[in-house]
Amino acid sequence: MLLTFDTASPTVSVALHDGEDVVVELVSGLAMKHGEQLAPLIEQAMVQAGIVRQDLTAIGVGVGPGPFTGLRVGLVTARTLGFVLEIPVYGVCSLDVLAAEAAVRLEGRDFVVATDARRKEVYLASYDAEGARLAGPVVDKPATLATDLPVIGEGGTLYPSDFPGHTGATRPSAGWLARVVTDELAELCDPEPMYLRRPDAEPPRAPKKVS
């Protein structure tokens, strides 16, 4: 049984895949509460599927790009579970997950995925009609990355004037993350965070010498 979860967006998404299809998928009810909600959602998903942790055979986790705190919660949890249960952990770019879902819904068109990066910026990557990443991800102002191509992700709903072609899902789905891992629909990577920029909280610098 494959357990997957993504914490790269304001909400937490958790899913279980039995090798044939997704059997459980849950999304948190509150935003920006990754630390409080991830573990209970994982437990709830396993209860609904009627399994225990020892039944898990692999873990898939979204590696971002996304905010430092959310990604840290998801990746630390994934690595810890993988170590304790002695099972493999696969990372997937969260934008690639949105692209995999979009590729089956769009009819043969290139598109971009744009998600909220806060600070009035977006994370963006471009994809071909099959969902293969062509460029990115990058982080920049919506006006700098504006396009008339179809746009998947929350960036399209937040900045419609720059991304008028918004369609499809807004946040990564753990169910689609599970399908990406199972069917290798995108590159699988090490469970390391994709931040693209420095975290907001930084260690204090040494005080300047007083002359």
N, C-alpha and C positions, 0 to 999 in steps of 0.2 A: 504494500500500500504506500503510495507516494503522498507525502504531506507537502503542501505549498502555501506560502504566504508572502504578501507584499506590504511593506510599510513606507513606500516612497511617496505616498500621497497623504492628505490629511486623515483619511480613514484607513482602517486595517481590513485586509481581505484574506481569508483562510479557505483552503479547499483540500479535499481528499480525492485521489484518483486511484481506481482499483486495477489499472492496466487496460481497461476497456473504455471507461469514461469517468467523468467527474461524478462522484456519488454524494458529496456534500460540499456546499459552498456557503460561506457566511461573510457578512460585512458588518463592521462595527457601527453602532448607532451614534456614537459621539466622535467629533473631529478632534485631532491633536491630543489623543489620549492613548498613544501607542503602547506605552509601558504598562498601563492599567488594563488594557483590553486584549493584547495579543495572547497571553497565556490562557485566559479564560475562554477565548474563542477557539483555540486549539483543542482544549479539553472538551468544549461543547461539540465540536465537529467529530471528535473521536467517539463521544457518547452516542451521537446520532448515527454514526456508522457501525456502532457495536464493536469497536476495537480498543485495544490498549496500545501503549507506546511500543511495546515489543513487536507489534504487528507491522510497524513502519519499516519500509525497506529503503527509502531514500527521502531526501528533503530538497525542495526547490525554493529559492528565495529571490525576490526582486532586489537588485543591487543599485537601483536608482537609474538616472540621477534623481536626487531628492534632498530634503533637508537633513542636516547632520544628525539630529536627535532621532528622528523616525527611522532612518536607515540603520543607525547603531542598534536600536532595539531589535529590529528584525534580523540583522546579521549576527549579532551576539547570540540570540536565541537559536538561530539555525546552526551555528557552529557548535554551540554547547550541546544541543540535542544530537547532532551528528557524532560528536566525540563520545558522549555517554552511551549512545545506542550502537556505536561502531557501524554507522551507515554513511553512504556518500552524501555530500551536500553540493548541489548545483546552483550556481548563480546565473541570473538572466537579466539583461538590461530591461528595466521596466517599460521603456518606450518600445522595445521589441515585442513585448507582450501585447501592448495595444495594437501594434502593427500586424501581428499574427491574426488577431481578431478581425481587424479591418480588412485584411486581404481576402477573407472569404465573403465579405459583404459588398465590397466595391467591385465594379465590373471592369477589370482590366485597366485601371488608371493608376499612375504614380500618385503618391500622396505624401503628406508630412504628418508627424506626430508632435504636438506641442502641449506641454504640461506646465502647470504653475510653478515658477521658481521663486515666487515672492519678489519683493523689492521692485515690483512693476516690470519683471522680466519673465521669460519663459525658457524652458529646456526644449530644444527642437532637434529632430533628426528627420532626414528624408528617406523615402522607401520607394522601391519599384512596385509594380502591380502585384508581384508575388509575395510582397512583404519582406523582401531582402533589403537591409539597410544600405543606402547609397552614400550617405554622408552624415556626420555628426555622431553623437549629440554635442550641441553647443548650448551656451547660455547667453542671452542678449535681450535687448529691448524688443518688444513685439514689432515696433515700426521698422526696425533694422531687418527683421526676419520675415516681414510681411510677404504673403503669397496668395495667389488665386487658386492654387491647387486644393483639393479636398484636405481638410485638417481634422485629425483625430485628436482627442484629448481636451482637457479642461482649458488649455490656452485659447482654444477657439471660442469658448463661451465667455471667457473673461475679456477678450479683445476682439470682438466681432468686426470692427472696422479694419483691422489688420489681417484678420483671417476670416473672410466672408464665406468661405466654403466649409464651415464646420459641419461635421456629420459624425454619427457613430458614438462610441463609448467615450466617457470623459476621464475615467480613472482605471488603472490596471486592475484586472480581474485575476484572482488566484486560481480560478477555474481555467482560464486561458493560460496562465503560467504553467499549470499542470499539463495542459495539452502541448505546450511548447517543449517542456522537458521530455515528456513521454515520446513525442513524435519528432523531436529535434527540429522544430520549426524555426529556430534561431540559434545563434551561437551560445553554447553553454560555457560559462566561465567560472573562475574561482569566486567564492563568496566574499568578495572585497568590495567596499563601497565606492560608488561612482559619484563623487561630490561635484566636480567641475569648478568649484570655487571654495575659498576658505570658509570654515565654520564661523558663525556669528560670534561665538564665545571663544576668546583666545586667552592664553596665559598672560598675566600682567608683565609688562616689560620692566627691565631694571630701571630704577630711578636715575634721572640725569644727574651728573655731578654738578655741584654748586660751585661756581668759580668765585 
